[in-house]
Amino acid sequence: MKAGNYLCLFSLIFPLFLLPSAASATKYVELEDLAQAAKAYLEKQVNQQSHYSSKKYVSIKSHTIDSRLKLKQCDKPLTFTHNQNTKISGTTSVKVHCSSPFPWAIYTKHLVSIKKSVLVINKNLPKGHIVTDTDINYSTKNIRTLRNGYISDKSFVLGSQLKRPVREGQPIYSHQLEPIELIKKGDKVNISAKVGSLTVVTSGTALDNGRKGEQIDVKNLRSSRIIRTKIIGASSVEVIL
């Protein structure tokens, strides 16, 4: 082959080496960015869940995505979803989906730790004890260790009576509490009855124990009649008409 022909052939082939290969031209998703985007999605979902509405401390650790995975870049925004039927806590999966131009989906895993400040008993207390401010403290707990009914608001606890003994350091749950008995059998009570715009008050004797809102029988001391009443306060009942 003549030198001129070699030169011509070289001029045709050499530019091919300068062109990027199909593999090098393909753009892939940065896996670390993908994991962080899924984490941000979870953080937003936790903040929107009503049962976590009060003050909380959220920690989310994302599992590393296998670096061998090659996901082509999406030309549309990625979509993120999770199981809507369960609370976000503990190991949680997020599905990340790309719809175009090369559809793919991947599940990313995250360890979600949610802590809240809840009320705990600061000393051993017996059944029937009336809870006061000196009996309780706030403590930060991982909600995964708590049962339903834990309490963060003192107003739901103070003045309530314990249904069973509670040990020091235990969280307080709503099922452990009940309103105190405002009236006991034999107590003298004020009986009120509304007649039109007027309220008539007379005296009576309670025939049952009861808490606010409960119904008890009361004996009218003037007429000796037995009246069905509703407890409205300490030593106070209202006739049920």
PEMOCOR-V306998 format. One line per field, one symbol per residue. phi: phi as a letter, one per 20 degrees, with the letter a starting at -180 (. if undefined). burial: + if it has 24 or more other ideal C-beta (glycine too) atoms within 12 Angstrom, else -. A space follows every 50 residues. Layout:
phi: ???
burial: ???
This chain:
phi: .fgffgfffffeegfffeffffffefddffffffffffffffgffffeff fdffgbcdccdeffegfffddffeecgfdcbbffecffamfcdcedcdda ecgbbbdddbdddddcececfdafcegnfefdffeccebecfffedefnf cddgfedgnedffbfcegnffedffedbfffecdgnfeceddcecmedcd cbdbcfdbeadgnedceceffedmfedecdfdrfmcccfee
burial: ----------------------------+-+--++++++-+++-++--+- -----+-+-+-+--+-----+--+---+-+-+-----++--+++-+++-- -----+++++-++++++++++---+---+-+---++-++-+-+--+---+ ++----+--+++---+---++++--++++++++---+-+++++------- -+-+++++-+++-+-+++++------++++++--+++++--
